[in-house]
Amino acid sequence: MNLGKEEMIALDAAFKKIIDVVVLGNMKIIKPALTELHEAREEVEKAVKAGQKITLQKNQDQLKEFIELDDKFHEEFEALEKAVEADNKKVVKDQTHKLLDACVVCHERFRK
């Protein structure tokens, strides 16, 4: 199991739905994608606890920083989820922007 890849696939699907939410304003369409993302994250956490290692495409020596960025990303994602639950379109839009920026930063640093 490629720990990062499975979570990234779920994250990609979630972001496609999030963009639809931002553009169409329909908060309900995101819930299944969020569930899939949480399930993928849980699988990664279980695998790490079982001793599997996270392999980065580059800068493996900065794994600690990667984990810190990932944890912060998921905290911000929780804020997005709360905004979805509250039907707060402005916060959803703002959080989406913040999260996409975080994706770019992480990919520039850890992905080939």
C-alpha positions as CSV (number, residue, x, y, z in Angstrom):
1,M,0.0,0.0,0.0
2,N,1.4,3.4,-1.0
3,L,0.3,5.4,2.1
4,G,0.4,8.8,0.4
5,K,-1.2,7.7,-2.9
6,E,-4.4,6.3,-1.4
7,E,-5.0,9.4,0.6
8,M,-4.2,11.7,-2.4
9,I,-6.7,9.8,-4.6
10,A,-9.4,10.4,-2.0
11,L,-8.3,14.0,-1.6
12,D,-8.4,14.6,-5.3
13,A,-12.0,13.3,-5.4
14,A,-13.0,15.5,-2.5
15,F,-11.5,18.6,-4.1
16,K,-13.4,18.0,-7.3
17,K,-16.6,17.9,-5.2
18,I,-15.5,21.0,-3.2
19,I,-15.0,23.0,-6.4
20,D,-18.6,22.0,-7.4
21,V,-19.7,23.1,-3.9
22,V,-18.0,26.5,-4.4
23,V,-19.3,27.0,-7.9
24,L,-22.8,25.5,-7.5
25,G,-23.4,26.3,-3.8
26,N,-24.8,22.8,-3.1
27,M,-23.2,21.7,0.2
28,K,-24.8,18.2,0.2
29,I,-22.8,16.9,-2.7
30,I,-19.5,16.9,-0.7
31,K,-20.4,14.6,2.1
32,P,-19.6,11.3,0.4
33,A,-16.2,12.6,-0.7
34,L,-15.4,13.7,2.8
35,T,-16.3,10.3,4.1
36,E,-14.0,8.7,1.6
37,L,-11.2,11.1,2.6
38,H,-11.6,10.3,6.3
39,E,-11.6,6.6,5.6
40,A,-8.3,6.9,3.5
41,R,-6.7,9.0,6.3
42,E,-7.7,6.4,8.9
43,E,-6.1,3.6,6.8
44,V,-2.9,5.6,6.5
45,E,-2.9,6.1,10.3
46,K,-3.5,2.4,10.9
47,A,-0.7,1.5,8.5
48,V,1.8,3.8,10.2
49,K,0.9,2.5,13.6
50,A,1.5,-1.0,12.2
51,G,5.0,0.0,11.2
52,Q,4.6,0.9,7.6
53,K,6.7,3.9,6.5
54,I,5.6,7.0,4.6
55,T,7.8,7.3,1.5
56,L,8.1,10.8,0.0
57,Q,9.0,11.3,-3.6
58,K,11.7,13.8,-2.6
59,N,13.1,15.3,0.6
60,Q,12.6,12.1,2.6
61,D,14.9,13.6,5.3
62,Q,12.1,16.1,5.9
63,L,9.5,13.6,6.9
64,K,8.8,15.3,10.2
65,E,8.0,18.6,8.5
66,F,5.8,16.7,6.0
67,I,3.8,15.2,8.9
68,E,3.5,18.6,10.5
69,L,2.2,20.1,7.3
70,D,-0.2,17.2,6.8
71,D,-1.6,17.5,10.3
72,K,-2.1,21.3,9.8
73,F,-3.8,20.6,6.5
74,H,-6.2,18.2,8.1
75,E,-7.0,20.8,10.8
76,E,-7.8,23.3,8.1
77,F,-9.9,20.6,6.4
78,E,-11.9,20.2,9.5
79,A,-12.6,24.0,9.4
80,L,-13.9,23.5,5.9
81,E,-16.1,20.6,7.0
82,K,-17.6,22.8,9.8
83,A,-18.3,25.5,7.2
84,V,-20.0,23.0,5.0
85,E,-22.2,21.8,7.9
86,A,-23.1,25.5,8.7
87,D,-23.8,26.1,5.0
88,N,-21.4,29.0,5.2
89,K,-20.4,29.5,1.5
90,K,-17.9,32.3,2.2
91,V,-15.9,30.3,4.7
92,V,-16.1,27.2,2.3
93,K,-14.6,29.3,-0.5
94,D,-11.9,30.8,1.7
95,Q,-10.9,27.5,3.2
96,T,-10.9,25.9,-0.2
97,H,-8.4,28.6,-1.4
98,K,-6.3,28.1,1.7
99,L,-6.3,24.3,1.3
100,L,-5.4,24.4,-2.4
101,D,-2.5,26.7,-1.6
102,A,-1.3,24.2,1.1
103,C,-1.4,21.4,-1.6
104,V,0.8,23.4,-3.9
105,V,3.3,24.1,-1.1
106,C,3.5,20.5,-0.1
107,H,3.7,19.2,-3.7
108,E,6.5,21.6,-4.5
109,R,8.5,20.5,-1.5
110,F,7.8,16.7,-1.4
111,R,6.6,15.6,-4.9
112,K,8.7,15.1,-8.0
